[in-house]
Amino acid sequence: MMSQQPRIDAVVFDLGGVLIDWDPRYLYRQLFADPGAMEEFLASVCTPDWHHAHDLGADIRQSCEQLARRFPGHRDMIMAWAERGEEMVAGQFDDTVAVLCEVKAAGLPCYALSNMEPAAFAVRRARFPFMGWFDALVISGLEGVAKPDRRIFEILLRRHGLRPERCLFVDDQARNVDAARELGLIAVQFSSAAQLRRDLRALGVAQTGQPHRPR
């Protein structure tokens, strides 16, 4: 007997790595002549663990000032994180934005659940028109809690009356996908827009094939 296909009532998208092309290397390749030195800097000075505090809402300039006191020889490079942060964003992933368009055109509610600093969110909300297509956005820096902490998923579900077993969550980070699944969401790890389309079809999510820009 075939198992019944889950009903999807909403699709929840991560932003960075799925819809927005964010990588500190876009900035730091401009500042380091030696790629190895850049990678060492990002691994030992401006580390992912250090940046995580920004996703929780820490003031970026203050955070950079504190880090620069620990690593005075890297002060200019550290302060660039605060002063030139939008240069870490190459743009949007057009092919994934098209998938978002298709899902919206099919009539499904779409939400964003993203780890992002409050100031960066304000800039990117104005920079990328697709940010206005979501039914709602839950942003870590505004909530004071970040993925993969289950509490940010619970905020999304509770605030918008969503049933986890009827939500599809899309994220490029395995740890976030795992956290979503532990809460009962249907979750897929993003690798490409083409794969996401295949995942959507497999889950019975209708797509128009003729995306249009939501109003």
C-alpha positions in Angstrom: 0.0 0.0 0.0 1.4 3.4 -1.0 1.9 5.9 1.8 -0.2 9.1 1.4 1.7 12.1 0.1 2.0 14.9 2.6 -0.1 18.0 2.0 2.0 21.2 1.7 0.2 24.3 2.8 3.2 26.7 2.9 6.8 26.9 1.7 9.4 28.4 4.0 12.6 29.7 2.3 16.0 30.5 3.8 17.5 33.6 2.2 21.3 33.5 2.2 22.6 30.7 0.1 19.1 30.0 -1.4 17.8 33.3 -2.7 20.7 35.7 -1.9 24.3 35.1 -2.9 26.1 36.0 0.3 29.7 35.2 1.0 32.3 37.3 2.9 34.9 36.2 0.2 33.2 38.6 -2.3 34.5 41.4 -0.1 37.8 40.0 1.1 39.0 38.9 -2.3 39.3 42.6 -3.0 41.3 43.2 0.1 43.7 40.2 0.2 46.3 39.6 -2.5 46.9 36.1 -1.1 43.9 33.7 -1.1 45.5 31.6 1.6 45.9 34.6 3.9 42.2 35.4 3.3 41.1 31.9 4.2 43.3 32.0 7.4 41.7 35.4 8.3 38.2 34.0 7.9 39.0 30.9 9.8 40.8 32.4 12.8 39.8 36.1 13.0 36.4 36.9 11.5 35.1 33.4 12.1 31.6 31.9 11.6 31.2 31.6 15.4 32.1 35.3 15.8 29.6 36.3 13.0 26.9 34.2 14.7 26.5 36.9 17.3 25.5 39.4 14.6 22.7 37.0 13.5 21.5 37.2 17.1 21.3 41.0 16.9 24.7 42.2 18.2 25.8 45.6 16.9 28.3 44.9 14.0 30.4 48.0 14.4 30.8 47.5 18.2 31.6 43.8 17.6 34.2 44.7 15.0 35.8 47.3 17.4 36.0 44.6 20.1 37.6 42.1 17.7 40.0 44.7 16.4 41.3 45.2 20.0 42.1 41.5 20.1 43.7 41.5 16.7 45.1 45.0 16.2 47.2 43.9 13.2 44.0 43.1 11.3 42.1 46.2 12.3 41.4 47.5 8.8 40.3 44.1 7.6 38.0 43.6 10.5 36.4 47.0 10.3 35.7 46.3 6.6 33.2 43.8 7.8 31.1 46.6 9.3 31.8 49.3 6.7 31.5 47.3 3.5 29.2 44.5 4.5 26.9 44.7 1.4 29.9 43.9 -0.8 29.6 40.4 0.6 26.4 40.1 -1.4 26.9 39.4 -5.1 23.2 39.7 -5.9 20.2 37.4 -6.0 20.0 33.8 -7.4 17.7 34.5 -10.3 16.8 30.9 -10.9 15.7 30.4 -7.3 13.8 33.7 -7.3 12.0 32.2 -10.4 11.0 29.2 -8.3 9.7 31.5 -5.5 7.6 33.2 -8.3 6.2 29.9 -9.4 5.2 28.8 -5.9 3.5 32.1 -5.3 1.7 31.9 -8.7 0.5 28.4 -7.6 -1.3 30.1 -4.7 0.8 28.7 -1.8 1.8 31.1 1.0 5.6 31.7 1.2 7.6 32.7 4.2 11.2 33.6 4.8 13.1 32.2 7.8 16.7 33.6 7.8 19.7 34.2 10.0 20.5 37.9 9.2 21.6 41.0 11.0 18.9 43.7 11.6 20.7 46.4 9.7 21.6 44.1 6.8 17.9 42.9 6.6 16.7 46.5 6.3 19.2 47.2 3.4 18.4 43.9 1.6 14.7 44.3 2.0 15.0 47.5 0.0 17.6 46.1 -2.4 15.7 43.0 -3.5 12.1 43.3 -4.7 11.4 39.6 -4.1 11.7 40.3 -0.4 8.2 41.9 -0.7 6.7 38.7 -2.1 6.7 36.8 1.2 3.6 36.5 3.3 5.9 37.1 6.3 9.6 37.1 7.2 11.1 35.8 10.5 14.7 37.2 10.9 17.1 36.0 13.5 18.5 39.4 14.4 15.1 40.8 15.1 14.1 37.8 17.2 17.3 37.3 19.2 17.5 33.6 18.3 19.0 32.0 15.2 18.8 28.7 13.3 19.4 25.9 14.1 17.8 26.8 17.5 14.4 25.2 17.4 12.9 28.4 19.1 13.1 30.4 15.8 11.2 27.7 14.0 8.6 27.7 16.8 8.3 31.5 16.4 7.4 31.1 12.8 4.9 28.3 13.3 3.2 29.9 16.3 3.1 33.4 14.9 1.6 32.4 11.6 -0.6 29.4 12.7 1.4 26.9 10.6 1.2 23.2 11.0 4.8 21.8 10.8 3.8 18.6 9.0 2.3 20.8 6.2 5.2 23.2 5.8 8.1 22.6 3.4 11.3 24.2 4.6 14.2 24.9 2.2 17.7 25.7 3.5 21.2 25.2 2.2 22.7 24.2 5.6 22.2 20.6 6.7 22.1 21.5 10.4 19.1 23.7 9.8 17.4 21.1 7.7 17.9 18.6 10.5 16.5 21.0 13.1 13.4 21.6 11.0 12.8 17.9 10.6 13.2 17.3 14.3 10.2 19.7 14.8 8.2 17.8 12.2 8.6 20.1 9.2 9.1 18.6 5.8 12.6 19.9 4.9 14.9 19.7 1.9 18.5 20.8 1.6 18.9 23.3 -1.2 21.6 22.6 -3.8 20.2 24.2 -7.0 17.0 25.6 -8.3 16.6 22.6 -10.6 16.8 20.2 -7.7 14.3 22.3 -5.7 11.9 22.1 -8.6 12.2 18.3 -8.6 11.7 18.3 -4.8 8.6 20.4 -5.2 7.2 18.1 -7.9 7.9 15.1 -5.8 5.9 16.6 -3.0 3.0 17.5 -5.3 3.5 21.2 -5.1 1.9 22.6 -8.3 4.0 25.0 -10.4 2.7 27.1 -13.2 5.8 26.8 -15.4 5.1 30.4 -16.3 6.4 32.5 -13.4 5.2 36.0 -13.0 6.2 38.7 -10.5 3.8 38.7 -7.6 2.2 42.0 -7.0 
